[in-house]
Amino acid sequence: MPHNISQREGKAAVMVVGQPAWHRLGTVLDKPATAAQAIKAAHLDWDVIKQPLFAGEAEHYPVPGRYAVVRADDWAKKKASTLGIVGESYTPVQNREAFSFFDPIVGEKAAIYHTAGALGDGERVWVLAKLPDDIRVIGDDVTEKYLLLSNSHDGNSAVQIKFTPIRVVCQNTLTMALSGGPTLRVPHTRDVQQRLSIAASMLNAVKVRYGELESTFQGMASVQVDGAMLQHYLRQVFPDPRQRGDEARYVRAQEQARIDRAGSEYLFEKGQGNEQRGVAGTIWAAFNGVAEYIDHRRYAKATDGRQLEAIWFGDGCSTKARAYIAAERYVNTH
């Protein structure tokens, strides 16, 4: 399952709005009004709990300060999946709590819940919200505006919000964290006025940041690159590895970097949308060549089911962020 979408009892943990279900899986809805509705449609309306860990064979002894995070509805089963191992201070954030703070923004018609789902056994849950209006970079090259909200039950991350512009022509996802950091921590409060204040502040930050992104994307389309500049750019995105102890691993990493650069170079010229007037030969085409390679080539044959995890949250996301920063430098120096 290359998409790594969670499935149980024949039901895929995914919901989409107004189109055939993603990967032909999940539930198709009209616009859900609340996070709770999106979560229920995506079969994510379950809680997680902490349970103590035990060690030993003949006798079982508690492991001090270590707990397993499991689904509450799994706990009575013999083969309950462990979503993560956490410490004493870890407090689970339930799916409905993680995303409901965004309801006021949806209620004001400033966004709609577009996709929701879970990866793996449910250790990571996401909601994708679509914002109104689009970014018209140049000519017919349009990028839609999305926010990717995610919650982790494995103890590795808190609630995250990322900008995820999606280039219409080839569905490249250009993912980067809100406010430039890895995580925006969202306080959980039952106070309605405080939640409205948080939502209003967040929406203002989103508008400002997307305005900046629009300006940068348009700037990228104005910067022409020659062969030498392209090679320099791709070496920033896919640098050669440092040589450390294991020679065989070093050689494999070196070859992978070469393959990554070659694939992105090909898509700089032949990628979807990159041959059109105003785009061809620009750093915008180079950036999207990298994004298309990561999203549709680099992890397409992943056998461990980690494609979506990689391109939204893992190594692929980090590579696209690096590609954006490197392309932005060319805008600022030309």
C-alpha positions in Angstrom: 0.0 0.0 0.0 2.2 2.9 -1.2 0.0 5.6 0.2 0.1 4.0 3.8 -3.5 4.9 4.6 -4.8 3.1 7.6 -7.4 0.4 7.0 -9.5 -1.6 9.4 -12.2 -4.2 8.7 -12.3 -3.2 5.1 -12.7 0.6 5.8 -10.1 3.1 4.8 -9.4 5.8 7.3 -9.8 8.7 4.8 -12.4 11.2 3.7 -12.4 13.6 0.7 -14.7 16.3 -0.4 -16.5 16.5 -3.7 -14.5 14.0 -5.8 -13.8 10.3 -6.0 -12.1 9.1 -2.9 -8.4 9.3 -2.8 -6.7 6.2 -4.2 -10.3 4.9 -4.7 -10.5 4.5 -0.9 -12.6 6.1 1.8 -15.7 8.3 2.0 -16.7 11.1 -0.3 -18.6 14.0 1.3 -20.0 17.4 0.6 -18.2 20.1 2.6 -18.1 19.0 6.2 -18.9 22.0 8.5 -16.8 20.9 11.5 -13.7 18.9 12.3 -15.9 16.4 14.1 -17.8 15.6 10.9 -14.6 15.2 8.9 -13.1 13.0 11.6 -16.2 10.8 11.8 -16.4 10.4 8.0 -12.8 9.4 7.9 -13.3 6.8 10.6 -11.0 8.7 13.0 -13.6 9.1 15.8 -11.6 7.1 18.3 -9.6 8.0 21.4 -6.1 7.0 22.5 -5.0 6.1 26.0 -1.7 5.6 27.9 -1.1 2.2 29.4 1.9 1.2 31.5 4.7 -1.0 30.0 5.8 -4.2 31.7 9.0 -6.3 31.3 10.0 -9.8 32.4 9.1 -13.4 31.5 8.0 -15.5 34.6 7.0 -12.3 36.4 6.0 -8.9 34.9 7.5 -5.8 36.3 6.4 -2.2 35.4 8.9 -0.2 33.3 9.3 3.0 35.3 8.1 6.1 33.5 7.3 4.4 30.2 3.9 4.0 28.6 2.4 2.6 25.4 -0.1 4.8 23.5 -2.9 2.6 22.2 -6.4 3.1 20.8 -9.0 2.9 23.5 -11.2 0.6 21.4 -8.2 -1.7 20.9 -7.2 -2.2 24.4 -9.4 -5.2 25.2 -8.1 -7.0 22.1 -5.1 -9.4 22.2 -3.3 -7.8 19.3 -3.7 -4.1 20.1 -1.4 -1.9 18.0 1.0 0.2 19.9 1.1 3.7 18.3 4.1 4.9 20.3 6.1 4.7 23.5 6.0 7.8 25.7 7.1 9.2 29.0 5.3 10.2 32.2 4.6 13.8 31.2 3.1 12.9 27.8 -0.6 13.9 27.5 -2.6 12.4 24.6 -4.3 14.9 22.3 -7.5 13.3 20.9 -8.2 13.7 17.2 -11.3 15.9 17.8 -9.3 18.1 20.1 -6.4 18.5 17.7 -8.4 20.0 14.9 -11.6 21.5 16.4 -9.7 24.8 17.1 -9.9 25.4 13.3 -13.7 25.2 13.2 -14.2 29.0 13.6 -12.1 29.6 10.4 -14.2 27.1 8.5 -17.4 28.6 10.0 -16.4 32.0 8.6 -16.0 30.3 5.1 -12.3 31.2 5.2 -11.5 27.5 4.5 -13.2 24.1 4.0 -12.2 20.7 5.3 -11.0 18.9 2.2 -9.4 15.6 3.2 -8.9 13.8 6.5 -7.2 10.5 7.2 -4.7 8.4 9.2 -1.4 6.8 8.3 -0.1 3.4 9.4 -2.0 2.1 12.4 -3.2 5.5 13.2 0.0 7.0 14.7 -0.4 10.1 12.5 -3.8 11.7 11.7 -4.3 14.6 9.3 -6.9 17.1 8.0 -6.2 19.1 4.8 -8.1 22.4 4.7 -8.5 24.3 1.4 -8.4 28.1 1.5 -10.3 30.3 -1.0 -8.6 32.0 -3.9 -5.5 30.7 -5.7 -2.0 31.9 -6.5 -1.6 32.7 -10.2 2.1 32.5 -10.7 2.3 33.4 -14.4 -0.2 32.9 -17.2 -2.2 29.7 -16.6 0.1 28.3 -14.0 -2.1 28.2 -10.9 -1.3 27.0 -7.4 -4.1 26.3 -4.9 -3.8 27.1 -1.2 -4.1 24.5 1.5 -3.3 24.0 5.1 -2.2 20.6 6.4 -3.1 20.0 10.0 -1.6 16.9 11.6 -1.6 15.2 15.0 0.8 12.4 16.1 0.0 9.7 18.6 3.6 8.2 18.6 5.0 10.8 20.9 7.3 12.3 18.2 5.4 15.5 17.5 2.7 17.8 18.7 -0.1 19.3 16.6 1.5 20.7 13.4 0.2 23.1 10.8 1.9 23.4 7.4 1.3 25.5 4.3 0.7 23.0 1.5 0.3 24.9 -1.8 -0.6 22.4 -4.6 0.3 23.2 -8.2 -2.8 22.4 -10.2 -1.1 21.3 -13.4 0.9 18.4 -11.8 -0.4 18.2 -8.2 3.0 19.0 -6.7 2.7 19.6 -3.0 5.0 22.4 -1.8 4.9 21.8 1.9 6.4 24.0 4.5 5.7 24.7 8.2 3.6 27.6 9.3 5.7 30.6 10.5 8.9 28.9 9.2 9.2 26.6 12.2 8.7 22.8 12.5 5.6 23.1 14.7 3.0 25.6 15.7 1.8 24.6 19.1 -1.9 25.1 19.5 -3.3 25.6 23.1 -6.3 23.5 23.9 -9.0 25.5 25.6 -12.8 25.2 26.0 -13.2 29.0 26.2 -15.1 30.0 23.0 -13.9 33.6 22.9 -10.3 32.5 23.3 -10.7 29.9 20.5 -12.1 32.6 18.3 -9.2 34.9 19.1 -6.7 32.1 18.3 -8.5 31.4 15.0 -8.5 35.0 14.0 -4.8 35.5 14.8 -4.0 32.3 12.9 -6.0 33.3 9.9 -4.2 36.7 9.7 -0.8 34.9 9.9 -2.0 32.5 7.1 -3.0 35.5 4.9 0.3 37.2 5.4 2.4 34.1 4.8 0.5 33.2 1.7 0.9 36.7 0.3 4.6 36.3 0.8 4.6 32.9 -0.9 2.7 34.3 -3.9 5.3 37.0 -4.3 8.2 34.5 -4.0 6.6 32.1 -6.5 6.1 34.9 -9.0 9.7 36.1 -8.3 10.9 32.6 -9.1 9.2 32.7 -12.5 11.1 35.9 -13.3 14.6 34.4 -12.7 16.1 32.6 -15.7 18.7 29.9 -15.0 21.5 28.6 -17.2 23.0 25.1 -17.1 25.7 26.1 -14.5 23.1 27.7 -12.2 20.8 24.7 -12.4 23.6 22.4 -11.4 24.6 24.6 -8.5 20.9 24.7 -7.4 20.5 21.0 -7.6 23.7 20.4 -5.6 22.2 22.6 -2.8 19.1 20.5 -2.8 20.8 17.1 -3.2 24.3 17.6 -1.9 26.9 14.8 -2.0 27.1 12.9 1.3 29.9 13.2 3.7 32.2 10.2 3.7 32.0 8.4 7.0 33.2 4.9 8.1 31.0 2.6 5.9 32.4 2.9 2.4 29.6 0.9 0.8 26.9 3.1 2.3 28.8 6.2 1.2 28.9 4.9 -2.4 25.2 4.2 -2.3 24.3 7.6 -0.9 26.6 9.3 -3.5 24.8 7.4 -6.3 21.4 8.3 -4.9 22.3 12.0 -4.9 23.4 11.7 -8.5 20.1 10.0 -9.5 18.1 12.6 -7.6 19.8 15.4 -9.4 19.4 13.8 -12.8 15.7 13.1 -12.2 15.1 16.7 -11.1 17.1 18.1 -14.0 15.0 16.1 -16.5 11.8 17.4 -14.9 13.1 20.9 -15.0 12.7 20.7 -18.7 10.0 18.0 -19.2 8.0 18.2 -16.0 4.3 18.9 -16.3 3.7 22.7 -16.8 7.4 23.4 -17.0 7.5 23.8 -20.7 4.9 26.5 -20.9 5.8 30.1 -21.7 7.0 32.1 -18.8 7.9 29.0 -16.8 10.4 27.2 -18.9 14.0 27.9 -18.0 13.2 29.6 -14.7 14.1 28.8 -11.1 10.3 28.2 -10.6 10.6 25.4 -13.1 13.7 24.1 -11.3 11.8 24.2 -7.9 8.8 22.4 -9.4 11.1 19.8 -11.1 12.4 18.9 -7.6 8.8 18.8 -6.2 7.5 16.7 -9.0 10.4 14.3 -8.7 9.9 14.0 -4.9 6.1 13.6 -5.1 5.7 11.4 -8.1 9.1 9.7 -8.8 11.4 9.4 -5.8 9.1 7.5 -3.5 6.6 6.1 -6.0 7.9 2.6 -5.7 8.2 2.6 -1.9 7.6 -1.0 -0.7 7.2 0.0 2.9 4.1 2.1 2.4 5.7 5.4 3.3 5.2 7.5 0.2 2.7 9.9 1.8 4.5 10.0 5.1 7.7 10.9 3.2 6.4 13.7 1.0 4.2 15.4 3.6 6.2 14.9 6.8 9.5 13.0 6.3 12.6 13.2 4.1 10.7 14.3 1.0 9.2 17.2 2.8 12.6 18.3 4.1 14.0 18.1 0.6 11.2 20.3 -0.8 11.7 22.8 2.0 15.4 22.9 1.2 14.6 23.4 -2.5 12.3 26.3 -1.7 14.9 28.0 0.5 17.6 27.6 -2.2 15.2 28.9 -4.9 14.3 31.9 -2.8 17.9 32.9 -2.6 18.0 33.3 -6.3 15.0 35.6 -6.2 16.6 37.7 -3.5 19.9 38.1 -5.4 18.4 38.9 -8.9 
